[in-house]
Amino acid sequence: QLQALYEYDKTLINSFSEVSTQLTAVQNIGKVYTYQQQQVDSLMDAVNIANDLFRAARADYLEVLMTQRDALDAKLDLIETRLKQYQVMTQLYRSLGGGWK
């Protein structure tokens, strides 16, 4: 009985630790997503400004393309972060006993 109690305590501590880790990961990835969304918004503004400058003959088209490339890279990073966010939420659900065997 004593050994079963120790095993139960061990399982309980491991479960708590796993859920705590997953909750922290969810919060951290949420913050990263917010910052990356702000970066994408800023880069989209930069694309609009670069287009305006090109139309006013104040910038080369290469500058417009480089700005668009940077915005695209930021959007792709944002998508990858969203994927990680969903994966961590799935792991949290699994840690809370979401029915997986």
matplotlib code that plots the C-alpha trace (Angstrom):
import matplotlib.pyplot as plt

x = [0.0, 2.8, 4.5, 1.1, 0.8, 4.3, 3.5, 0.3, 2.2, 4.8, 2.1, 0.3, 3.5, 4.5, 1.0, 1.1, 4.5, 3.5, 0.3, 2.2, 4.8, 2.2, 0.3, 3.5, 4.2, 0.7, 1.3, 4.7, 3.6, 0.6, 3.0, 5.2, 2.2, 1.1, 4.6, 4.8, 1.3, 2.5, 5.6, 3.4, 1.2, 4.3, 5.7, 2.4, 2.5, 6.1, 4.9, 2.2, 4.7, 7.2, 4.5, 3.6, 7.2, 7.6, 4.5, 6.0, 9.3, 11.2, 12.1, 13.2, 11.0, 13.6, 12.9, 9.2, 10.1, 12.4, 9.8, 7.2, 9.6, 10.2, 6.4, 6.0, 8.7, 7.0, 3.6, 5.2, 6.7, 3.3, 1.7, 4.4, 3.8, 0.1, 0.8, 3.0, 0.3, -2.3, 0.2, 0.9, -2.9, -3.3, -0.5, -2.1, -5.4, -3.6, -1.9, -5.2, -6.5, -8.1, -8.9, -5.7, -4.3]
y = [0.0, 2.3, 1.7, 2.4, 5.6, 6.7, 5.8, 7.8, 10.8, 10.5, 10.4, 13.4, 15.4, 14.5, 15.5, 18.8, 19.6, 18.7, 20.8, 23.7, 23.5, 23.4, 26.4, 28.4, 27.5, 28.6, 32.0, 32.4, 31.5, 33.8, 36.7, 35.8, 35.7, 39.1, 40.6, 39.0, 40.3, 43.8, 43.2, 42.1, 45.2, 47.5, 45.8, 46.1, 49.8, 49.9, 48.2, 50.8, 53.6, 52.0, 51.8, 55.4, 56.4, 54.4, 56.1, 59.5, 58.5, 58.7, 55.0, 52.2, 49.2, 47.1, 48.8, 47.9, 44.3, 44.0, 45.5, 43.0, 40.2, 41.2, 41.4, 37.9, 36.4, 37.9, 36.5, 33.1, 33.3, 34.3, 31.3, 29.0, 30.5, 29.9, 26.3, 26.0, 27.6, 25.0, 22.2, 23.4, 23.7, 20.1, 18.9, 20.8, 19.0, 15.7, 16.5, 17.2, 13.8, 14.7, 11.1, 10.0, 6.5]
z = [0.0, 0.8, -2.5, -4.3, -2.4, -3.5, -7.1, -6.9, -5.5, -8.2, -10.9, -9.4, -9.2, -12.8, -14.0, -12.2, -13.6, -17.1, -17.0, -15.4, -18.2, -20.9, -19.4, -19.4, -23.0, -24.0, -22.3, -23.9, -27.4, -27.0, -26.3, -29.2, -31.5, -30.3, -31.0, -34.4, -35.3, -34.4, -36.6, -39.5, -39.1, -39.1, -42.2, -44.0, -43.2, -44.6, -47.8, -48.3, -47.7, -50.1, -52.7, -52.2, -52.5, -55.7, -57.2, -56.2, -57.9, -54.6, -54.3, -56.6, -57.2, -55.6, -52.3, -52.7, -53.5, -50.5, -48.2, -49.6, -49.0, -45.4, -44.9, -46.4, -44.2, -41.1, -42.2, -42.6, -39.2, -37.8, -39.4, -37.9, -34.5, -34.8, -35.6, -32.5, -30.5, -31.6, -31.0, -27.5, -26.8, -28.0, -25.7, -22.8, -23.6, -23.7, -20.4, -18.8, -19.8, -23.1, -24.0, -25.8, -25.0]

ax = plt.figure().add_subplot(projection="3d")
ax.plot(x, y, z, "-o")
ax.set_aspect("equal")
plt.show()
